Every structure is written in C-alpha cells, then in structure tokens.
Amino acid sequence: MVRVLLPLALLLIAFWVYSIVDCALQPPTRHRGVSKPVWLLIVVLIPVLGGILWFVVGRGRPRQQPRFRAPDDNPDFLGSIGSISDQDERIRRLEAELAALDAEDPSPDGPRDEDSRGDAGPRGSVG
C-alpha cells in the first residue's frame, strides 16, 4: 500500500507546487474570475482542488498579439493599391514623361562631332 500511496503523494505535491508557480508567474491579464492574489490563496489553501480549479477555471488563454505583416502579405494594403486600370494609366503617364525627357536632351552616348570636342586636329599632333 505504501508503494502506491508514496508516489501518488509525491505526484500530488508536485502538481500542487507546479500550480502555485504557474499561478504566480502568469501575468494578471491571464487570470479569469478573480484577481491574482485570490487565485494564489485558493491554490495554496486548497492544495489539489485549488490547482485543478486554477487550470480549469482561472487560467485564461493567451491572447494573440497582432503580428506585423509585410505590405505584400497584408490584404488591406493590397486592396488599397488600386485596380489594374489605375496601374495601366500610371504606366502610360510615366512612359509619356520618359519620352518627353528623351526628346529634350540629346543622348550622351550617341556619336559626337569632332568640332564639338574642342580640338580641330587629331590627338597627339602638334599643330
């Protein structure tokens, strides 16, 4: 009989201590029903039943924190971008601006005139 009661008593004491520590370490926002000090008193004064009550009634579930979402994963952001026709219009406008800029400035990579360099003769000759 002692072989059964001793391990059972050790198991119940371990459960009691675990429930006290768990109740004490939980933030006050995760306690349901009564306040944190009252739950600690219940768990300490009513050893096994208090622990069972704590895990069944008093311990609240953790609230999920709002996670950061990248803009390409956020459906709200993706919905606010605009429709495809808005994007097509913007692309057309940017292409027109680019064409206007190309028409204003001569290309710096194009062929250049000998006279535009500033020297009249071939390089390296003394004139």
N, C-alpha and C positions, 0 to 999 in steps of 0.2 A: 504494500500500500504506500509506503514511503517512497518507493521508486517512482510512483505515478504522481504523488502529491508534490514532491520537491521540484521536479521540472515544471509542473504546472504553476506552482507558486512563483518560481523564477521567471517564467514566461509572463505571468500577470504583472509582476513587479516591473519587468522590462517594458511592458505595454503602458503601464501607469507612468513611468518616468518619460517614455517617449511622448506620451500625450501631453504631459506637463511642458516639456521642452518645445514641442510643436506649437502649443497654445501660446507660450511665452514669446516665441520668435516670429509668429505671424504678425504682419502689420495690422493695426486696428481697423483698416478698411476691409479686411477679410473676415472679420468676426460678425456672425449673424446673430440676431436675437438680442442678447445683452452685451454690455461692454466687456472689454478685455479683462479688467480686474475681476469681474464677476465670473467670467469663464474660468479664470485661473483658480478662483476659490472653489468652484464646482468640481473641477478636475482634481484638485488637491484633497478636498474634504470627502469626496465620494470616489474612492480610488478607481475601480474598474468601470463602474457605471458612468462616472463622470467622463472618463476617457471615451467611452462608447458614444455618449451624448455629444461630446465635443466633435468627434469625427462625423457623426450622422447629422447633427443639427447646427452646431456652431461654426464649423469651418466652412467658409464661403469659397466658391471657385475663384480662381484668379481671373481678373478682367483682362481681356486682351488689349494691349496698348496699340494705339493706331500706329501702324508701321509706315515708314517712309516709302513712297513709291516713286520710282523714276518717271519722268514725264511720258516716256513711251510705254509704260505699264499702267498708267493712270487713265481709266476710261473717261473720267470727267474732262481731263486735259485733251485727250484725243477727240472728244466730241466737240470741244470748243475751237478746234483748229479751223474748221470751216469745210465747206463742201469742195468737191473736186473742181467745180466750175470756178470757184474763187481762186483756187490754186492755178488753174489754167490762165485766168485773167492776169494774175500776178506775174506768171512766167512770160506772157506776151508783153506786158508792160516793161519788164526787165530786159527782154530782148530788144525792144524798141529803143530803150535808153542806151543799151550797149551799141546798137547800130549807129545811133546819133553820135556817140563818143568816138566810134571808129571813123566816121565821116569827118569829124572836126580835126583830129590830129593825124599827121602823116605817120605811117608806120616806121618806127625806129630801126627795124630790121631790114627794110627794103634797100634797093641799090641807091648809092649816093653818087652825086656828080663830083667830078674831080675839082671843079671850081668851088664847090661848097665846103671842101676841106680846108681851104685857106692857102694851099701851096699850088703853084702852077706847074711845077716840073715833077719829074719822077723823084722818088725818095733817094737820098744818098748822093745826089749830084749837086755840085756847087755851080751856081749859075751866074 
